Amino acid sequence: MKPGGGAPILLLEDERATAALVVQLLAAERITNQVESIDSGEAALDYFRRVVSGQAPTPVLCVLDLSLPGVSGLEVLRHIRATPELAHLSVIMLTGSGNDADIEAAYELGIDAYLIKPAGVHGLPDVVRELSLAYELIPAERQDLA
């Protein structure tokens, strides 16, 4: 996806096919924010450290897989919610786990939405719209104004 200005969307997903589908779905919704893809929990925590230190832009949205290599998605979410500079970040869990304990843990940690793959991937655009991020997401028709 071509950068269109504005804050990036952070995609924390280790499966390339799923990551590509998420990018495709966002593009189909004409959302042109740059998508930053990260494929491990450690790399995600490093990215967030750079955000806090001002070395990386704060994302407008984080799409987070529960089963990341290394540090789990729940640990990444715990870090996000415990860091004052990140606590406001909208986070959507997109995962293959429909386990009640995982869902409950994610909501207890403050997830904004929980979608179960593979079918849940297709509901991502609807959830993004429901999060009221309209002023932070860049629709393609506004690119001339940016």
N, CA, C and O of each residue as an XYZ file, in Angstrom:
584
protein
N       0.855     -1.174      0.000
C       0.000      0.000      0.000
C       0.895      1.230      0.000
O       1.859      1.303      0.762
N       0.580      2.186     -0.846
C       1.373      3.414     -0.930
C       1.059      4.318      0.257
O      -0.092      4.420      0.683
N       2.089      4.971      0.787
C       1.819      5.897      1.879
C       0.955      7.049      1.408
O       1.167      7.594      0.325
N      -0.018      7.417      2.225
C      -0.894      8.512      1.862
C      -0.867      9.623      2.891
O      -1.760     10.470      2.912
N       0.126      9.630      3.728
C       0.174     10.640      4.776
C      -0.532     10.154      6.009
O      -1.056      9.040      6.042
N      -0.546     10.980      7.014
C      -1.200     10.607      8.258
C      -0.403      9.575      9.026
O       0.675      9.156      8.606
N      -0.950      9.175     10.152
C      -0.303      8.180     11.000
C      -0.412      6.797     10.365
O      -1.394      6.502      9.685
N       0.589      5.953     10.583
C       0.536      4.612      9.993
C      -0.435      3.695     10.730
O      -0.813      3.947     11.874
N      -0.819      2.643     10.055
C      -1.539      1.526     10.658
C      -0.480      0.467     10.921
O       0.271      0.103     10.016
N      -0.412     -0.029     12.145
C       0.575     -1.036     12.514
C      -0.075     -2.406     12.446
O      -1.068     -2.670     13.123
N       0.497     -3.278     11.620
C      -0.012     -4.629     11.434
C       0.993     -5.606     12.027
O       2.088     -5.775     11.491
N       0.624     -6.249     13.133
C       1.492     -7.208     13.802
C       0.975     -8.602     13.481
O       0.094     -9.129     14.161
N       1.536     -9.184     12.438
C       1.044    -10.454     11.891
C       2.222    -11.213     11.295
O       2.977    -10.661     10.495
N       2.383    -12.486     11.685
C       3.504    -13.271     11.172
C       3.166    -14.093      9.932
O       4.075    -14.620      9.290
N       1.902    -14.216      9.577
C       1.509    -14.954      8.378
C       1.409    -13.990      7.201
O       0.566    -13.093      7.184
N       2.278    -14.189      6.225
C       2.330    -13.269      5.072
C       1.007    -13.179      4.317
O       0.602    -12.095      3.897
N       0.335    -14.312      4.146
C      -0.927    -14.303      3.399
C      -1.980    -13.459      4.122
O      -2.718    -12.705      3.487
N      -2.046    -13.586      5.436
C      -3.006    -12.793      6.213
C      -2.638    -11.316      6.155
O      -3.510    -10.463      5.988
N      -1.354    -11.013      6.290
C      -0.908     -9.616      6.217
C      -1.273     -9.012      4.866
O      -1.758     -7.883      4.797
N      -1.041     -9.760      3.802
C      -1.373     -9.260      2.465
C      -2.876     -9.039      2.315
O      -3.304     -8.065      1.695
N      -3.677     -9.939      2.882
C      -5.138     -9.793      2.813
C      -5.597     -8.559      3.580
O      -6.474     -7.835      3.108
N      -5.021     -8.306      4.751
C      -5.389     -7.120      5.526
C      -5.076     -5.857      4.721
O      -5.901     -4.947      4.651
N      -3.903     -5.800      4.121
C      -3.525     -4.640      3.309
C      -4.507     -4.472      2.151
O      -4.918     -3.356      1.833
N      -4.875     -5.581      1.530
C      -5.829     -5.554      0.414
C      -7.196     -5.029      0.869
O      -7.809     -4.211      0.182
N      -7.664     -5.495      2.011
C      -8.966     -5.055      2.520
C      -8.974     -3.568      2.848
O      -9.953     -2.874      2.574
N      -7.891     -3.082      3.431
C      -7.803     -1.647      3.727
C      -7.767     -0.833      2.437
O      -8.402      0.217      2.340
N      -7.026     -1.319      1.457
C      -6.963     -0.630      0.163
C      -8.339     -0.606     -0.506
O      -8.715      0.390     -1.123
N      -9.085     -1.700     -0.383
C     -10.434     -1.758     -0.970
C     -11.360     -0.740     -0.314
O     -12.320     -0.279     -0.932
N     -11.074     -0.392      0.935
C     -11.851      0.633      1.637
C     -11.313      2.028      1.338
O     -11.806      3.020      1.875
N     -10.308      2.096      0.484
C      -9.680      3.348      0.055
C      -9.009      4.082      1.217
O      -8.962      5.311      1.254
N      -8.497      3.302      2.155
C      -7.717      3.851      3.264
C      -6.259      3.826      2.830
O      -5.716      2.767      2.518
N      -5.639      4.975      2.812
C      -4.293      5.055      2.246
C      -3.188      5.312      3.264
O      -2.051      5.591      2.884
N      -3.510      5.220      4.554
C      -2.444      5.319      5.549
C      -1.416      4.232      5.259
O      -1.772      3.129      4.845
N      -0.165      4.538      5.472
C       0.879      3.541      5.298
C       0.649      2.407      6.293
O       0.286      2.654      7.443
N       0.857      1.168      5.857
C       0.757      0.017      6.736
C       2.175     -0.434      7.071
O       2.951     -0.806      6.191
N       2.492     -0.394      8.362
C       3.780     -0.891      8.858
C       3.559     -2.321      9.310
O       2.826     -2.557     10.271
N       4.185     -3.288      8.629
C       4.037     -4.696      8.983
C       5.204     -5.158      9.834
O       6.366     -4.912      9.510
N       4.877     -5.830     10.927
C       5.880     -6.390     11.829
C       5.471     -7.825     12.109
O       4.295     -8.103     12.344
N       6.447     -8.749     12.086
C       6.096    -10.166     12.175
C       6.546    -10.888     13.444
O       6.544    -12.119     13.479
N       6.934    -10.147     14.489
C       7.267    -10.806     15.757
C       6.944     -9.887     16.928
O       6.899     -8.665     16.787
N       6.724    -10.497     18.077
C       6.431     -9.724     19.274
C       7.589     -8.853     19.710
O       7.387     -7.718     20.141
N       8.820     -9.382     19.599
C       9.990     -8.589     19.984
C      10.131     -7.353     19.113
O      10.410     -6.262     19.610
N       9.937     -7.527     17.810
C      10.040     -6.391     16.893
C       8.937     -5.368     17.171
O       9.150     -4.166     17.017
N       7.764     -5.844     17.579
C       6.666     -4.933     17.931
C       7.038     -4.099     19.150
O       6.833     -2.885     19.159
N       7.583     -4.742     20.175
C       7.984     -4.003     21.374
C       9.078     -2.997     21.052
O       9.091     -1.896     21.604
N       9.996     -3.365     20.162
C      11.040     -2.431     19.734
C      10.422     -1.233     19.014
O      10.820     -0.093     19.254
N       9.454     -1.484     18.137
C       8.774     -0.401     17.439
C       8.124      0.553     18.445
O       8.248      1.772     18.321
N       7.432     -0.005     19.438
C       6.767      0.846     20.431
C       7.769      1.632     21.270
O       7.479      2.760     21.670
N       8.938      1.061     21.545
C       9.987      1.818     22.257
C      10.426      3.010     21.407
O      10.673      4.097     21.929
N      10.519      2.799     20.106
C      10.893      3.901     19.206
C       9.793      4.952     19.131
O      10.088      6.140     19.009
N       8.534      4.539     19.201
C       7.426      5.500     19.226
C       7.547      6.384     20.465
O       7.460      7.608     20.371
N       7.745      5.765     21.620
C       7.814      6.504     22.886
C       9.002      7.466     22.887
O       8.916      8.553     23.458
N      10.102      7.078     22.255
C      11.288      7.953     22.229
C      11.234      8.977     21.096
O      12.155      9.779     20.944
N      10.160      8.956     20.301
C      10.015      9.925     19.220
C      10.733      9.548     17.941
O      10.839     10.368     17.029
N      11.229      8.324     17.854
C      11.965      7.882     16.671
C      11.086      7.206     15.632
O      11.550      6.912     14.530
N       9.831      6.956     15.960
C       8.883      6.346     15.025
C       7.529      7.017     15.249
O       7.226      7.442     16.363
N       6.716      7.113     14.198
C       5.408      7.754     14.358
C       4.438      6.882     15.157
O       4.471      5.656     15.060
N       3.585      7.518     15.938
C       2.554      6.800     16.681
C       1.506      6.316     15.696
O       0.967      7.115     14.930
N       1.207      5.028     15.700
C       0.192      4.529     14.760
C      -1.210      5.009     15.134
O      -1.485      5.331     16.290
N      -2.075      5.048     14.146
C      -3.472      5.404     14.358
C      -4.258      4.166     14.801
O      -5.297      4.277     15.451
N      -3.748      2.993     14.440
C      -4.442      1.738     14.689
C      -3.414      0.624     14.727
O      -2.421      0.656     14.001
N      -3.657     -0.364     15.581
C      -2.815     -1.559     15.632
C      -3.704     -2.772     15.399
O      -4.687     -2.976     16.112
N      -3.358     -3.570     14.404
C      -4.031     -4.845     14.160
C      -3.052     -5.910     14.639
O      -1.949     -6.029     14.107
N      -3.454     -6.679     15.638
C      -2.538     -7.513     16.410
C      -2.951     -8.976     16.403
O      -4.089     -9.312     16.733
N      -2.015     -9.847     16.024
C      -2.229    -11.291     16.095
C      -1.894    -11.765     17.501
O      -0.935    -11.282     18.102
N      -2.657    -12.688     18.024
C      -2.402    -13.247     19.346
C      -1.134    -14.100     19.343
O      -0.359    -14.071     20.299
N      -0.928    -14.852     18.274
C       0.153    -15.835     18.213
C       1.359    -15.315     17.447
O       1.685    -15.823     16.374
N       2.010    -14.321     17.988
C       3.239    -13.817     17.381
C       4.419    -14.644     17.877
O       4.396    -15.135     19.006
N       5.443    -14.803     17.053
C       6.641    -15.492     17.528
C       7.313    -14.686     18.639
O       7.343    -13.456     18.598
N       7.847    -15.392     19.624
C       8.547    -14.727     20.720
C       7.579    -14.218     21.763
O       7.049    -14.995     22.557
N       7.348    -12.930     21.766
C       6.434    -12.285     22.716
C       5.014    -12.393     22.149
O       4.772    -12.037     20.996
N       4.086    -12.882     22.962
C       2.711    -13.092     22.484
C       1.977    -11.779     22.241
O       2.383    -10.723     22.725
N       0.900    -11.868     21.488
C       0.061    -10.707     21.249
C      -0.522    -10.144     22.541
O      -0.683     -8.931     22.668
N      -0.840    -11.011     23.499
C      -1.357    -10.524     24.780
C      -0.294     -9.725     25.531
O      -0.614     -8.724     26.173
N       0.961    -10.155     25.458
C       2.046     -9.402     26.102
C       2.250     -8.053     25.409
O       2.499     -7.043     26.067
N       2.145     -8.042     24.093
C       2.254     -6.781     23.356
C       1.116     -5.856     23.768
O       1.337     -4.671     24.015
N      -0.086     -6.386     23.843
C      -1.245     -5.589     24.265
C      -1.054     -5.065     25.688
O      -1.359     -3.906     25.969
N      -0.555     -5.908     26.576
C      -0.292     -5.483     27.960
C       0.687     -4.302     27.966
O       0.502     -3.340     28.710
N       1.723     -4.384     27.134
C       2.711     -3.301     27.034
C       2.057     -2.012     26.522
O       2.304     -0.929     27.053
N       1.229     -2.139     25.494
C       0.555     -0.968     24.924
C      -0.283     -0.270     26.002
O      -0.180      0.943     26.187
N      -1.101     -1.034     26.701
C      -2.019     -0.446     27.684
C      -1.286      0.087     28.919
O      -1.802      0.965     29.610
N      -0.087     -0.435     29.203
C       0.671      0.018     30.373
C       1.566      1.218     30.074
O       2.155      1.795     30.987
N       1.669      1.593     28.803
C       2.536      2.699     28.402
C       1.670      3.933     28.148
O       0.884      3.946     27.201
N       1.801      4.968     28.978
C       0.918      6.138     28.851
C       0.873      6.729     27.437
O      -0.191      7.152     26.984
N       1.997      6.763     26.744
C       2.036      7.347     25.394
C       1.298      6.487     24.369
O       1.009      6.956     23.268
N       0.991      5.240     24.713
C       0.341      4.319     23.774
C      -1.049      3.885     24.221
O      -1.804      3.315     23.432
N      -1.390      4.147     25.470
C      -2.608      3.594     26.071
C      -3.871      3.931     25.280
O      -4.835      3.166     25.316
N      -3.888      5.052     24.569
C      -5.066      5.483     23.796
C      -5.190      4.755     22.458
O      -6.231      4.840     21.806
N      -4.148      4.043     22.040
C      -4.099      3.414     20.720
C      -5.234      2.411     20.539
O      -5.443      1.550     21.394
N      -5.958      2.516     19.443
C      -6.995      1.534     19.122
C      -6.312      0.251     18.657
O      -5.440      0.276     17.789
N      -6.725     -0.878     19.252
C      -6.116     -2.169     18.938
C      -7.206     -3.179     18.613
O      -8.154     -3.369     19.375
N      -7.044     -3.822     17.460
C      -7.942     -4.893     17.043
C      -7.144     -6.185     17.064
O      -6.113     -6.287     16.399
N      -7.606     -7.174     17.820
C      -6.979     -8.486     17.836
C      -7.545     -9.268     16.664
O      -8.759     -9.432     16.547
N      -6.665     -9.750     15.799
C      -7.047    -10.562     14.644
C      -6.265    -11.855     14.758
O      -5.059    -11.884     14.511
N      -6.956    -12.932     15.134
C      -6.259    -14.160     15.493
C      -7.057    -15.402     15.121
O      -8.258    -15.329     14.862
N      -6.389    -16.514     15.100
C      -7.045    -17.787     14.826
C      -7.669    -18.402     16.065
O      -8.384    -19.398     15.957
N      -7.419    -17.835     17.237
C      -7.913    -18.413     18.482
C      -9.313    -17.926     18.830
O      -9.559    -16.731     18.995
N     -10.213    -18.882     18.935
C     -11.553    -18.590     19.418
C     -11.726    -19.060     20.851
O     -12.844    -19.140     21.359
N     -10.604    -19.373     21.501
C     -10.599    -19.842     22.874
C     -11.181    -18.771     23.796
O     -10.742    -17.621     23.777
N     -12.163    -19.155     24.596
C     -12.816    -18.195     25.497
C     -11.826    -17.501     26.427
O     -11.963    -16.306     26.692
N     -10.834    -18.234     26.924
C      -9.847    -17.641     27.835
C      -9.031    -16.565     27.127
O      -8.727    -15.531     27.721
N      -8.671    -16.799     25.857
C      -7.923    -15.792     25.087
C      -8.762    -14.548     24.848
O      -8.281    -13.424     24.991
N     -10.017    -14.758     24.484
C     -10.919    -13.629     24.227
C     -11.113    -12.810     25.502
O     -11.037    -11.582     25.481
N     -11.364    -13.503     26.605
C     -11.568    -12.821     27.879
C     -10.315    -12.050     28.296
O     -10.408    -10.909     28.749
N      -9.149    -12.672     28.145
C      -7.889    -12.005     28.518
C      -7.673    -10.754     27.675
O      -7.257     -9.718     28.195
N      -7.952    -10.844     26.380
C      -7.764     -9.692     25.499
C      -8.682     -8.540     25.902
O      -8.246     -7.389     25.934
N      -9.935     -8.829     26.207
C     -10.853     -7.765     26.618
C     -10.486     -7.211     27.991
O     -10.632     -6.013     28.235
N     -10.015     -8.067     28.883
C      -9.574     -7.575     30.195
C      -8.391     -6.617     30.067
O      -8.247     -5.686     30.860
N      -7.546     -6.852     29.062
C      -6.391     -5.982     28.838
C      -6.747     -4.728     28.034
O      -5.909     -3.841     27.867
N      -7.973     -4.652     27.543
C      -8.416     -3.428     26.880
C      -8.413     -3.446     25.370
O      -8.253     -2.399     24.742
N      -8.584     -4.599     24.779
C      -8.669     -4.683     23.317
C      -9.937     -3.955     22.864
O     -10.941     -3.955     23.577
N      -9.895     -3.342     21.693
C     -11.082     -2.647     21.176
C     -12.014     -3.583     20.434
O     -13.227     -3.373     20.429
N     -11.465     -4.620     19.803
C     -12.275     -5.597     19.073
C     -11.464     -6.878     18.933
O     -10.233     -6.849     18.938
N     -12.159     -7.992     18.808
C     -11.521     -9.303     18.692
C     -12.141    -10.008     17.500
O     -13.337    -10.300     17.511
N     -11.356    -10.285     16.477
C     -11.828    -10.959     15.271
C     -11.100    -12.285     15.129
O      -9.890    -12.369     15.344
N     -11.850    -13.323     14.766
C     -11.271    -14.660     14.632
C     -11.058    -14.986     13.153
O     -11.979    -14.909     12.340
N      -9.795    -15.357     12.827
C      -9.446    -15.757     11.465
C      -9.984    -17.166     11.207
O     -10.155    -17.935     12.152
N     -10.245    -17.507      9.987
C     -10.048    -16.695      8.794
C     -11.219    -15.771      8.474
O     -11.012    -14.711      7.883
N     -12.438    -16.141      8.845
C     -13.613    -15.357      8.449
C     -13.572    -13.939      9.005
O     -14.017    -13.009      8.334
N     -13.054    -13.751     10.204
C     -13.033    -12.443     10.840
C     -12.232    -11.408     10.092
O     -12.470    -10.211     10.253
N     -11.283    -11.840      9.275
C     -10.469    -10.900      8.502
C     -11.369    -10.013      7.653
O     -11.123     -8.815      7.516
N     -12.400    -10.601      7.090
C     -13.285     -9.852      6.201
C     -14.157     -8.845      6.946
O     -14.711     -7.938      6.324
N     -14.289     -8.986      8.256
C     -15.026     -8.018      9.062
C     -14.178     -6.846      9.518
O     -14.694     -5.901     10.115
N     -12.872     -6.897      9.243
C     -11.961     -5.840      9.696
C     -12.379     -4.447      9.238
O     -12.392     -3.535     10.065
N     -12.723     -4.229      7.966
C     -13.123     -2.870      7.557
C     -14.320     -2.333      8.340
O     -14.364     -1.144      8.658
N     -15.289     -3.193      8.654
C     -16.443     -2.744      9.430
C     -16.024     -2.313     10.827
O     -16.496     -1.296     11.335
N     -15.140     -3.084     11.449
C     -14.672     -2.753     12.796
C     -13.875     -1.455     12.773
O     -14.023     -0.620     13.665
N     -13.037     -1.283     11.767
C     -12.253     -0.047     11.643
C     -13.193      1.150     11.563
O     -12.960      2.167     12.217
N     -14.250      1.037     10.765
C     -15.221      2.132     10.663
C     -15.895      2.406     12.004
O     -16.125      3.564     12.353
N     -16.212      1.360     12.755
C     -16.899      1.510     14.039
C     -16.019      2.141     15.121
O     -16.543      2.643     16.115
N     -14.708      2.127     14.950
C     -13.804      2.674     15.963
C     -13.710      4.193     15.923
O     -12.983      4.789     16.718
N     -14.427      4.816     15.019
C     -14.452      6.280     14.927
C     -13.064      6.868     14.686
O     -12.677      7.837     15.340
N     -12.329      6.298     13.769
C     -10.999      6.793     13.420
C     -11.041      7.655     12.159
O     -10.006      7.917     11.547
N     -12.230      8.091     11.776
C     -12.404      8.774     10.493
C     -11.446      9.949     10.288
O     -10.992     10.176      9.167
N     -11.138     10.686     11.326
C     -10.279     11.851     11.155
C      -8.808     11.482     11.075
O      -7.977     12.311     10.706
N      -8.483     10.250     11.416
C      -7.088      9.838     11.415
C      -6.738      8.940     10.235
O      -5.568      8.821      9.869
N      -7.740      8.313      9.641
C      -7.513      7.489      8.465
C      -7.640      8.370      7.230
O      -8.484      9.264      7.173
N      -6.803      8.108      6.258
C      -6.760      8.957      5.070
C      -7.452      8.248      3.910
O      -6.893      7.311      3.340
N      -8.662      8.684      3.552
C      -9.321      8.092      2.383
C      -8.646      8.602      1.105
O      -8.137      9.723      1.064
N      -8.650      7.779      0.087
C      -7.972      8.113     -1.161
C      -8.464      9.428     -1.746
O      -7.664     10.174     -2.311
N      -9.744      9.738     -1.632
C     -10.259     10.984     -2.231
C      -9.741     12.224     -1.538
O      -9.891     13.317     -2.084
N      -9.132     12.115     -0.350
C      -8.581     13.271      0.351
C      -7.094     13.464      0.067
O      -6.494     14.415      0.568
N      -6.495     12.590     -0.717
C      -5.049     12.686     -0.953
C      -4.660     14.018     -1.562
O      -3.565     14.514     -1.294
N      -5.519     14.609     -2.372
C      -5.193     15.896     -2.990
C      -5.059     16.998     -1.940
O      -4.347     17.980     -2.148
N      -5.750     16.827     -0.807
C      -5.743     17.846      0.231
C      -4.568     17.679      1.191
O      -4.208     18.622      1.896
N      -3.969     16.493      1.225
C      -2.891     16.217      2.189
C      -1.599     16.890      1.785
O      -0.593     16.763      2.482
